Amino acid sequence: MAGKKQEKEEKSAREFEDFESALARLDEITRRLESGEVKLEESIALYSEGVEIAAFCSKKLSEADKKIMKLKEQNQELVEVTFDVDEDNGD
């Protein structure tokens, strides 16, 4: 059974080569779960996949943040900027 788990983890790592494709899949999972039309077992599997993808996205965002901070340090412009998603929506 450990072979199947490892195979699934390897597939997940290959499946999302970039942040955008992972985020698109996470959006799809969210829509399916919110629709209420999936059965319990499928809901659990989708939720599990979503958690895994969310961790992947979080890691990618953290890596991007570190790169930006490093670039700012190199330019001697170390300034921390807080992004407020709600203000950017224009709602």
MODELLER restraints for C-alpha pairs under 7 A, 6 or more apart:
rsr = mdl.restraints
at = mdl.atoms
rsr.add(forms.Gaussian(group=physical.xy_distance, feature=features.Distance(at['CA:16:A'], at['CA:22:A']), mean=5.41, stdev=0.5))
rsr.add(forms.Gaussian(group=physical.xy_distance, feature=features.Distance(at['CA:19:A'], at['CA:57:A']), mean=5.96, stdev=0.5))
rsr.add(forms.Gaussian(group=physical.xy_distance, feature=features.Distance(at['CA:19:A'], at['CA:60:A']), mean=6.57, stdev=0.5))
rsr.add(forms.Gaussian(group=physical.xy_distance, feature=features.Distance(at['CA:22:A'], at['CA:53:A']), mean=6.26, stdev=0.5))
rsr.add(forms.Gaussian(group=physical.xy_distance, feature=features.Distance(at['CA:22:A'], at['CA:57:A']), mean=6.90, stdev=0.5))
rsr.add(forms.Gaussian(group=physical.xy_distance, feature=features.Distance(at['CA:26:A'], at['CA:50:A']), mean=5.79, stdev=0.5))
rsr.add(forms.Gaussian(group=physical.xy_distance, feature=features.Distance(at['CA:26:A'], at['CA:53:A']), mean=6.56, stdev=0.5))
rsr.add(forms.Gaussian(group=physical.xy_distance, feature=features.Distance(at['CA:29:A'], at['CA:46:A']), mean=6.25, stdev=0.5))
rsr.add(forms.Gaussian(group=physical.xy_distance, feature=features.Distance(at['CA:29:A'], at['CA:50:A']), mean=6.65, stdev=0.5))
rsr.add(forms.Gaussian(group=physical.xy_distance, feature=features.Distance(at['CA:33:A'], at['CA:43:A']), mean=6.40, stdev=0.5))
rsr.add(forms.Gaussian(group=physical.xy_distance, feature=features.Distance(at['CA:69:A'], at['CA:78:A']), mean=6.96, stdev=0.5))
rsr.add(forms.Gaussian(group=physical.xy_distance, feature=features.Distance(at['CA:72:A'], at['CA:78:A']), mean=5.19, stdev=0.5))
